Amino acid sequence: TAIIPADDARKVHLSHRSAANCANFPVHHNASPFSLWKRCPICRERFSLRRTLNQHISTVHYDLRAYTCELCDKDFAEEKSLQRHIDTVHKQIREFKCEFCGKAFGQRGNLKLHIDSIHKDLREFPCDVCGKAFARKGNLKAHIDSIHKTTVHLPPRGSFLTCQR
């Protein structure tokens, strides 16, 4: 049985700060990556930023979404999330372009995921049933739900998936 990290916690956490801005970098860098994360007191999911944790609690657990898109009625917790939605979905603004194939994306994270999964073939979420691997945890869940006809409850971000291969 192999243990596969659901995501590279240290890399994700350290991407939010530079060594120059982190006075405790040696301690910070060598600490267990998960010990630095904040846990949701309701569902125990882990977050590297308190802001992200607070947004998770307000949107997932309390369904507080104060900003509504006038074009499609989708609700958002933050004004900047609404603006990003309008820019990328309705205005089709795609400012992040793939250097390998030219495909453009509205968000930097989607470009990175595209490069990792398509051009680098990084797929870190394998199906325990058939072995097919996916770049996104949500795609693995959809695969299992539709192909293997079973409902799956995936572990929270920052935890581990166990591969039976």
N, CA and C atoms as a LAMMPS dump frame, in Angstrom:
ITEM: TIMESTEP
0
ITEM: NUMBER OF ATOMS
495
ITEM: BOX BOUNDS ff ff ff
-5.0000000000000000e+02 5.0000000000000000e+02
-5.0000000000000000e+02 5.0000000000000000e+02
-5.0000000000000000e+02 5.0000000000000000e+02
ITEM: ATOMS id mol type element x y z
1 1 1 N 0.848 -1.181 0
2 1 2 C 0 0 0
3 1 3 C 0.889 1.239 0
4 2 1 N 0.664 2.118 -0.967
5 2 2 C 1.437 3.354 -1.062
6 2 3 C 0.614 4.512 -0.528
7 3 1 N 1.272 5.467 0.104
8 3 2 C 0.597 6.67 0.573
9 3 3 C 0.888 7.773 -0.436
10 4 1 N -0.163 8.384 -0.951
11 4 2 C -0.025 9.425 -1.962
12 4 3 C -0.55 10.733 -1.383
13 5 1 N 0.287 11.788 -1.294
14 5 2 C -0.214 13.046 -0.751
15 5 3 C -1.32 13.609 -1.635
16 6 1 N -2.422 14.052 -1.032
17 6 2 C -3.525 14.635 -1.792
18 6 3 C -3.068 15.924 -2.469
19 7 1 N -2.187 16.654 -1.861
20 7 2 C -1.525 17.771 -2.513
21 7 3 C -0.217 18.059 -1.792
22 8 1 N 0.685 18.725 -2.474
23 8 2 C 2.005 18.976 -1.913
24 8 3 C 1.9 20.131 -0.923
25 9 1 N 1.601 19.781 0.316
26 9 2 C 1.289 20.782 1.34
27 9 3 C 2.423 21.777 1.55
28 10 1 N 3.651 21.292 1.617
29 10 2 C 4.774 22.209 1.86
30 10 3 C 4.887 23.213 0.717
31 11 1 N 4.781 22.737 -0.525
32 11 2 C 4.898 23.608 -1.677
33 11 3 C 3.76 24.635 -1.695
34 12 1 N 2.548 24.177 -1.447
35 12 2 C 1.397 25.071 -1.429
36 12 3 C 1.567 26.105 -0.334
37 13 1 N 1.952 25.643 0.866
38 13 2 C 2.085 26.57 1.99
39 13 3 C 3.186 27.591 1.73
40 14 1 N 4.342 27.143 1.273
41 14 2 C 5.467 28.053 1.08
42 14 3 C 5.263 28.971 -0.106
43 15 1 N 4.344 28.621 -1.025
44 15 2 C 4.112 29.503 -2.158
45 15 3 C 3.446 30.8 -1.713
46 16 1 N 2.869 30.812 -0.521
47 16 2 C 2.193 31.998 -0.036
48 16 3 C 3.141 32.969 0.665
49 17 1 N 4.378 32.592 0.879
50 17 2 C 5.338 33.484 1.503
51 17 3 C 6.715 33.211 0.903
52 18 1 N 7.539 34.225 0.908
53 18 2 C 8.902 34.011 0.443
54 18 3 C 9.809 33.881 1.657
55 19 1 N 10.98 33.314 1.449
56 19 2 C 11.93 33.147 2.552
57 19 3 C 12.295 34.504 3.146
58 20 1 N 12.379 35.513 2.311
59 20 2 C 12.754 36.843 2.792
60 20 3 C 11.696 37.433 3.717
61 21 1 N 10.441 37.081 3.494
62 21 2 C 9.355 37.635 4.299
63 21 3 C 9.04 36.794 5.52
64 22 1 N 9.663 35.651 5.659
65 22 2 C 9.341 34.749 6.765
66 22 3 C 10.527 34.702 7.722
67 23 1 N 10.419 35.406 8.844
68 23 2 C 11.524 35.5 9.803
69 23 3 C 11.929 34.136 10.34
70 24 1 N 10.992 33.227 10.446
71 24 2 C 11.277 31.896 10.987
72 24 3 C 11.449 30.866 9.883
73 25 1 N 11.989 31.275 8.728
74 25 2 C 12.043 30.358 7.594
75 25 3 C 12.672 29.003 7.906
76 26 1 N 13.852 28.927 8.589
77 26 2 C 14.416 27.596 8.849
78 26 3 C 13.467 26.715 9.663
79 27 1 N 12.856 27.289 10.686
80 27 2 C 11.906 26.531 11.502
81 27 3 C 10.676 26.22 10.669
82 28 1 N 10.192 27.235 9.981
83 28 2 C 8.999 27.13 9.147
84 28 3 C 9.205 26.067 8.063
85 29 1 N 10.354 26.092 7.401
86 29 2 C 10.641 25.182 6.294
87 29 3 C 10.754 23.729 6.748
88 30 1 N 11.292 23.506 7.935
89 30 2 C 11.515 22.138 8.395
90 30 3 C 10.351 21.563 9.197
91 31 1 N 9.365 22.378 9.498
92 31 2 C 8.212 21.88 10.261
93 31 3 C 7.398 20.934 9.395
94 32 1 N 6.664 20.059 10.049
95 32 2 C 5.736 19.208 9.315
96 32 3 C 4.764 20.12 8.59
97 33 1 N 4.578 19.944 7.274
98 33 2 C 3.749 20.884 6.529
99 33 3 C 2.331 20.995 7.076
100 34 1 N 1.759 19.907 7.54
101 34 2 C 0.382 19.951 8.008
102 34 3 C 0.253 20.63 9.363
103 35 1 N 1.331 20.712 10.148
104 35 2 C 1.237 21.339 11.465
105 35 3 C 1.014 22.842 11.347
106 36 1 N 1.327 23.417 10.195
107 36 2 C 1.186 24.849 9.99
108 36 3 C -0.196 25.226 9.469
109 37 1 N -1.006 24.27 9.13
110 37 2 C -2.305 24.522 8.528
111 37 3 C -3.36 24.778 9.593
112 38 1 N -4.4 25.488 9.2
113 38 2 C -5.531 25.75 10.081
114 38 3 C -6.641 24.768 9.742
115 39 1 N -7.293 24.201 10.761
116 39 2 C -8.366 23.226 10.538
117 39 3 C -9.729 23.872 10.708
118 40 1 N -10.657 23.467 9.857
119 40 2 C -12.043 23.887 10.018
120 40 3 C -12.593 23.176 11.25
121 41 1 N -13.158 23.916 12.2
122 41 2 C -13.674 23.274 13.413
123 41 3 C -14.925 22.429 13.158
124 42 1 N -15.533 22.587 11.993
125 42 2 C -16.766 21.861 11.689
126 42 3 C -16.485 20.552 10.957
127 43 1 N -15.703 20.618 9.862
128 43 2 C -15.476 19.405 9.056
129 43 3 C -14.037 18.902 9.112
130 44 1 N -13.152 19.642 9.754
131 44 2 C -11.739 19.278 9.941
132 44 3 C -10.899 19.411 8.666
133 45 1 N -11.424 19.98 7.585
134 45 2 C -10.618 20.211 6.39
135 45 3 C -9.513 21.205 6.734
136 46 1 N -8.351 21.08 6.073
137 46 2 C -7.187 21.911 6.39
138 46 3 C -7.001 23.012 5.356
139 47 1 N -6.516 24.161 5.828
140 47 2 C -6.264 25.303 4.964
141 47 3 C -4.945 25.949 5.346
142 48 1 N -4.198 26.405 4.345
143 48 2 C -2.901 27.021 4.625
144 48 3 C -3.049 28.482 5.03
145 49 1 N -4.151 29.106 4.682
146 49 2 C -4.369 30.512 5.018
147 49 3 C -5.637 30.676 5.847
148 50 1 N -5.571 31.515 6.867
149 50 2 C -6.753 31.765 7.696
150 50 3 C -7.877 32.371 6.862
151 51 1 N -7.534 33.24 5.899
152 51 2 C -8.54 33.851 5.035
153 51 3 C -9.32 32.786 4.263
154 52 1 N -8.615 31.782 3.765
155 52 2 C -9.259 30.705 3.022
156 52 3 C -10.145 29.872 3.942
157 53 1 N -9.675 29.626 5.156
158 53 2 C -10.488 28.901 6.138
159 53 3 C -11.773 29.668 6.434
160 54 1 N -11.657 30.972 6.683
161 54 2 C -12.841 31.778 6.983
162 54 3 C -13.821 31.789 5.813
163 55 1 N -13.285 31.874 4.599
164 55 2 C -14.151 31.849 3.414
165 55 3 C -14.85 30.492 3.312
166 56 1 N -14.125 29.411 3.565
167 56 2 C -14.694 28.061 3.546
168 56 3 C -15.852 27.953 4.538
169 57 1 N -15.634 28.399 5.77
170 57 2 C -16.673 28.298 6.804
171 57 3 C -17.916 29.091 6.395
172 58 1 N -17.709 30.32 5.925
173 58 2 C -18.868 31.152 5.594
174 58 3 C -19.63 30.642 4.379
175 59 1 N -18.938 30.089 3.387
176 59 2 C -19.642 29.641 2.181
177 59 3 C -20.139 28.205 2.267
178 60 1 N -19.324 27.299 2.803
179 60 2 C -19.702 25.884 2.841
180 60 3 C -20.643 25.577 3.998
181 61 1 N -20.331 26.074 5.17
182 61 2 C -21.109 25.698 6.347
183 61 3 C -22.264 26.656 6.661
184 62 1 N -22.119 27.935 6.298
185 62 2 C -23.183 28.894 6.593
186 62 3 C -23.841 29.451 5.339
187 63 1 N -23.349 29.049 4.167
188 63 2 C -23.904 29.454 2.871
189 63 3 C -24.085 30.974 2.769
190 64 1 N -23.095 31.718 3.279
191 64 2 C -23.14 33.177 3.207
192 64 3 C -22.481 33.633 1.914
193 65 1 N -23.29 34.086 0.991
194 65 2 C -22.79 34.556 -0.295
195 65 3 C -23.491 35.873 -0.604
196 66 1 N -22.809 36.967 -0.336
197 66 2 C -23.425 38.288 -0.395
198 66 3 C -23.416 38.918 -1.785
199 67 1 N -22.662 38.355 -2.722
200 67 2 C -22.52 38.96 -4.041
201 67 3 C -23.102 38.03 -5.099
202 68 1 N -24.046 38.548 -5.89
203 68 2 C -24.723 37.745 -6.902
204 68 3 C -24.41 38.287 -8.288
205 69 1 N -24.087 37.388 -9.197
206 69 2 C -23.848 37.759 -10.588
207 69 3 C -25.198 38.091 -11.231
208 70 1 N -25.316 39.282 -11.796
209 70 2 C -26.568 39.701 -12.428
210 70 3 C -26.794 39.004 -13.763
211 71 1 N -25.763 38.375 -14.304
212 71 2 C -25.885 37.716 -15.598
213 71 3 C -26.356 36.271 -15.496
214 72 1 N -26.02 35.589 -14.38
215 72 2 C -26.391 34.168 -14.267
216 72 3 C -26.917 33.78 -12.881
217 73 1 N -27.024 34.731 -11.971
218 73 2 C -27.541 34.507 -10.612
219 73 3 C -26.67 33.624 -9.725
220 74 1 N -25.419 33.389 -10.094
221 74 2 C -24.513 32.63 -9.234
222 74 3 C -24.065 33.538 -8.085
223 75 1 N -23.986 32.97 -6.876
224 75 2 C -23.632 33.738 -5.685
225 75 3 C -22.179 33.525 -5.278
226 76 1 N -21.578 34.58 -4.695
227 76 2 C -20.188 34.546 -4.263
228 76 3 C -20.046 35.178 -2.889
229 77 1 N -19.073 34.709 -2.134
230 77 2 C -18.823 35.232 -0.792
231 77 3 C -18.04 36.538 -0.825
232 78 1 N -17.228 36.733 -1.857
233 78 2 C -16.379 37.92 -1.93
234 78 3 C -16.6 38.645 -3.245
235 79 1 N -16.489 39.964 -3.195
236 79 2 C -16.675 40.774 -4.395
237 79 3 C -15.625 40.443 -5.459
238 80 1 N -14.388 40.179 -5.007
239 80 2 C -13.337 39.875 -5.987
240 80 3 C -13.606 38.542 -6.689
241 81 1 N -14.25 37.605 -6.007
242 81 2 C -14.603 36.331 -6.642
243 81 3 C -15.682 36.549 -7.697
244 82 1 N -16.639 37.417 -7.409
245 82 2 C -17.676 37.762 -8.387
246 82 3 C -17.039 38.413 -9.605
247 83 1 N -16.124 39.36 -9.377
248 83 2 C -15.486 40.053 -10.5
249 83 3 C -14.665 39.088 -11.352
250 84 1 N -13.941 38.175 -10.704
251 84 2 C -13.161 37.173 -11.445
252 84 3 C -14.098 36.295 -12.277
253 85 1 N -15.25 35.912 -11.708
254 85 2 C -16.252 35.113 -12.42
255 85 3 C -16.746 35.86 -13.666
256 86 1 N -17.101 37.128 -13.5
257 86 2 C -17.594 37.92 -14.633
258 86 3 C -16.529 38.02 -15.717
259 87 1 N -15.288 38.305 -15.31
260 87 2 C -14.197 38.444 -16.28
261 87 3 C -13.928 37.153 -17.041
262 88 1 N -13.864 36.039 -16.328
263 88 2 C -13.47 34.786 -16.98
264 88 3 C -14.627 34.058 -17.652
265 89 1 N -15.823 34.108 -17.066
266 89 2 C -16.956 33.365 -17.622
267 89 3 C -17.732 34.187 -18.643
268 90 1 N -18.114 35.401 -18.282
269 90 2 C -18.99 36.184 -19.151
270 90 3 C -18.23 37.054 -20.152
271 91 1 N -17.106 37.62 -19.754
272 91 2 C -16.317 38.44 -20.675
273 91 3 C -15.28 37.608 -21.428
274 92 1 N -15.111 36.354 -21.014
275 92 2 C -14.167 35.43 -21.658
276 92 3 C -12.732 35.977 -21.685
277 93 1 N -12.329 36.683 -20.624
278 93 2 C -10.958 37.198 -20.54
279 93 3 C -10.042 36.032 -20.191
280 94 1 N -9.047 35.816 -21.037
281 94 2 C -8.11 34.705 -20.864
282 94 3 C -6.685 35.257 -20.965
283 95 1 N -6.138 35.727 -19.853
284 95 2 C -4.828 36.376 -19.896
285 95 3 C -3.654 35.44 -19.611
286 96 1 N -3.931 34.174 -19.239
287 96 2 C -2.856 33.236 -18.927
288 96 3 C -2.77 32.207 -20.049
289 97 1 N -1.704 32.305 -20.851
290 97 2 C -1.571 31.489 -22.054
291 97 3 C -0.525 30.395 -21.865
292 98 1 N -0.853 29.186 -22.307
293 98 2 C 0.064 28.053 -22.217
294 98 3 C 1.2 28.228 -23.215
295 99 1 N 2.422 28.126 -22.722
296 99 2 C 3.598 28.288 -23.576
297 99 3 C 3.808 27.098 -24.51
298 100 1 N 3.167 25.972 -24.221
299 100 2 C 3.356 24.765 -25.022
300 100 3 C 2.357 24.648 -26.174
301 101 1 N 1.088 24.987 -25.929
302 101 2 C 0.068 24.785 -26.963
303 101 3 C -0.736 26.039 -27.283
304 102 1 N -0.558 27.094 -26.506
305 102 2 C -1.256 28.339 -26.779
306 102 3 C -2.646 28.463 -26.185
307 103 1 N -3.152 27.425 -25.544
308 103 2 C -4.475 27.5 -24.93
309 103 3 C -4.449 28.548 -23.823
310 104 1 N -5.509 29.357 -23.745
311 104 2 C -5.545 30.453 -22.78
312 104 3 C -6.543 30.172 -21.663
313 105 1 N -6.231 30.698 -20.476
314 105 2 C -7.039 30.472 -19.281
315 105 3 C -7.303 31.788 -18.572
316 106 1 N -8.398 31.832 -17.854
317 106 2 C -8.765 33.026 -17.108
318 106 3 C -8.1 33.111 -15.75
319 107 1 N -7.601 31.979 -15.262
320 107 2 C -6.969 31.967 -13.945
321 107 3 C -5.636 31.219 -14.016
322 108 1 N -4.647 31.756 -13.309
323 108 2 C -3.3 31.174 -13.307
324 108 3 C -3.315 29.72 -12.821
325 109 1 N -4.121 29.421 -11.817
326 109 2 C -4.197 28.064 -11.282
327 109 3 C -4.691 27.058 -12.309
328 110 1 N -5.629 27.479 -13.158
329 110 2 C -6.127 26.582 -14.204
330 110 3 C -5.064 26.336 -15.27
331 111 1 N -4.25 27.352 -15.572
332 111 2 C -3.138 27.168 -16.508
333 111 3 C -2.132 26.174 -15.933
334 112 1 N -1.788 26.327 -14.655
335 112 2 C -0.833 25.413 -14.017
336 112 3 C -1.362 23.982 -14.034
337 113 1 N -2.632 23.824 -13.711
338 113 2 C -3.234 22.489 -13.727
339 113 3 C -3.205 21.902 -15.134
340 114 1 N -3.49 22.719 -16.144
341 114 2 C -3.438 22.287 -17.541
342 114 3 C -2.036 21.799 -17.905
343 115 1 N -1.022 22.588 -17.588
344 115 2 C 0.361 22.211 -17.915
345 115 3 C 0.751 20.934 -17.185
346 116 1 N 0.442 20.867 -15.892
347 116 2 C 0.793 19.678 -15.107
348 116 3 C 0.102 18.422 -15.625
349 117 1 N -1.179 18.516 -15.953
350 117 2 C -1.922 17.31 -16.336
351 117 3 C -1.779 16.961 -17.813
352 118 1 N -1.714 17.942 -18.695
353 118 2 C -1.65 17.675 -20.136
354 118 3 C -0.21 17.556 -20.633
355 119 1 N 0.623 18.52 -20.318
356 119 2 C 1.976 18.542 -20.872
357 119 3 C 2.997 17.788 -20.023
358 120 1 N 2.795 17.744 -18.713
359 120 2 C 3.704 16.997 -17.839
360 120 3 C 3.107 15.665 -17.414
361 121 1 N 1.853 15.439 -17.75
362 121 2 C 1.122 14.202 -17.428
363 121 3 C 1.185 13.86 -15.933
364 122 1 N 1.079 14.886 -15.079
365 122 2 C 1.05 14.666 -13.629
366 122 3 C -0.395 14.431 -13.199
367 123 1 N -0.67 13.235 -12.748
368 123 2 C -2.018 12.879 -12.309
369 123 3 C -1.869 12.147 -10.982
370 124 1 N -2.076 12.873 -9.895
371 124 2 C -1.772 12.342 -8.565
372 124 3 C -2.968 11.748 -7.835
373 125 1 N -4.098 11.586 -8.513
374 125 2 C -5.283 11.015 -7.867
375 125 3 C -5.718 9.749 -8.603
376 126 1 N -5.169 8.577 -8.241
377 126 2 C -5.519 7.329 -8.93
378 126 3 C -6.818 6.723 -8.398
379 127 1 N -7.533 6.053 -9.285
380 127 2 C -8.746 5.33 -8.903
381 127 3 C -8.329 4 -8.287
382 128 1 N -8.831 3.701 -7.092
383 128 2 C -8.509 2.438 -6.423
384 128 3 C -9.116 1.238 -7.142
385 129 1 N -10.15 1.461 -7.949
386 129 2 C -10.829 0.357 -8.622
387 129 3 C -10.114 -0.042 -9.911
388 130 1 N -9.827 0.937 -10.795
389 130 2 C -9.263 0.595 -12.105
390 130 3 C -7.86 1.143 -12.346
391 131 1 N -7.374 2.017 -11.482
392 131 2 C -6.018 2.537 -11.63
393 131 3 C -5.895 3.793 -12.47
394 132 1 N -6.961 4.207 -13.157
395 132 2 C -6.891 5.427 -13.952
396 132 3 C -6.625 6.598 -13.01
397 133 1 N -5.721 7.499 -13.412
398 133 2 C -5.336 8.609 -12.536
399 133 3 C -5.841 9.936 -13.092
400 134 1 N -6.077 10.869 -12.184
401 134 2 C -6.636 12.163 -12.546
402 134 3 C -5.825 13.289 -11.926
403 135 1 N -5.867 14.457 -12.576
404 135 2 C -5.157 15.629 -12.075
405 135 3 C -5.93 16.313 -10.956
406 136 1 N -7.247 16.159 -10.954
407 136 2 C -8.087 16.802 -9.938
408 136 3 C -8.838 15.756 -9.123
409 137 1 N -8.937 16.018 -7.828
410 137 2 C -9.653 15.115 -6.933
411 137 3 C -11.129 15.032 -7.33
412 138 1 N -11.702 16.148 -7.746
413 138 2 C -13.103 16.169 -8.164
414 138 3 C -13.355 15.309 -9.391
415 139 1 N -12.379 15.264 -10.31
416 139 2 C -12.523 14.424 -11.503
417 139 3 C -12.464 12.945 -11.134
418 140 1 N -11.638 12.592 -10.151
419 140 2 C -11.597 11.209 -9.662
420 140 3 C -12.949 10.833 -9.077
421 141 1 N -13.513 11.721 -8.274
422 141 2 C -14.823 11.451 -7.662
423 141 3 C -15.893 11.266 -8.736
424 142 1 N -15.916 12.154 -9.735
425 142 2 C -16.901 12.048 -10.819
426 142 3 C -16.715 10.742 -11.589
427 143 1 N -15.466 10.344 -11.826
428 143 2 C -15.16 9.085 -12.513
429 143 3 C -15.73 7.901 -11.74
430 144 1 N -15.46 7.851 -10.444
431 144 2 C -15.934 6.732 -9.624
432 144 3 C -17.459 6.716 -9.573
433 145 1 N -18.062 7.9 -9.415
434 145 2 C -19.525 7.986 -9.364
435 145 3 C -20.169 7.511 -10.664
436 146 1 N -19.574 7.877 -11.815
437 146 2 C -20.213 7.532 -13.089
438 146 3 C -19.784 6.179 -13.647
439 147 1 N -18.516 5.836 -13.558
440 147 2 C -18.02 4.591 -14.153
441 147 3 C -18.227 3.403 -13.227
442 148 1 N -17.912 3.56 -11.979
443 148 2 C -18 2.44 -11.035
444 148 3 C -19.302 2.451 -10.237
445 149 1 N -20.132 3.471 -10.468
446 149 2 C -21.481 3.57 -9.88
447 149 3 C -21.495 3.476 -8.358
448 150 1 N -20.483 4.037 -7.725
449 150 2 C -20.475 4.079 -6.264
450 150 3 C -20.244 5.519 -5.835
451 151 1 N -20.795 5.894 -4.729
452 151 2 C -20.59 7.238 -4.199
453 151 3 C -19.343 7.231 -3.336
454 152 1 N -18.505 8.218 -3.552
455 152 2 C -17.235 8.29 -2.842
456 152 3 C -17.175 9.587 -2.06
457 153 1 N -16.712 9.504 -0.85
458 153 2 C -16.466 10.697 -0.042
459 153 3 C -14.957 10.819 0.093
460 154 1 N -14.384 11.756 -0.661
461 154 2 C -12.937 11.923 -0.665
462 154 3 C -12.482 12.639 0.596
463 155 1 N -11.261 12.338 1.056
464 155 2 C -10.74 13.003 2.252
465 155 3 C -10.517 14.482 1.979
466 156 1 N -10.503 15.3 3.014
467 156 2 C -10.298 16.734 2.818
468 156 3 C -8.923 17.033 2.254
469 157 1 N -8.815 18.216 1.632
470 157 2 C -7.54 18.674 1.117
471 157 3 C -6.488 18.622 2.21
472 158 1 N -5.274 18.23 1.874
473 158 2 C -4.21 18.188 2.869
474 158 3 C -4.133 16.869 3.598
475 159 1 N -5.054 15.959 3.312
476 159 2 C -4.969 14.633 3.921
477 159 3 C -4.473 13.668 2.851
478 160 1 N -4.476 12.378 3.136
479 160 2 C -3.881 11.426 2.225
480 160 3 C -4.908 10.47 1.643
481 161 1 N -4.669 10.093 0.398
482 161 2 C -5.447 9.05 -0.257
483 161 3 C -4.612 7.782 -0.185
484 162 1 N -5.231 6.647 0.021
485 162 2 C -4.5 5.389 0.066
486 162 3 C -4.759 4.625 -1.215
487 163 1 N -3.703 4.292 -1.904
488 163 2 C -3.807 3.548 -3.152
489 163 3 C -3.581 2.07 -2.855
490 164 1 N -4.475 1.22 -3.324
491 164 2 C -4.389 -0.208 -3.031
492 164 3 C -3.513 -0.975 -4.022
493 165 1 N -2.963 -0.289 -5.043
494 165 2 C -2.12 -0.958 -6.036
495 165 3 C -0.782 -1.336 -5.464
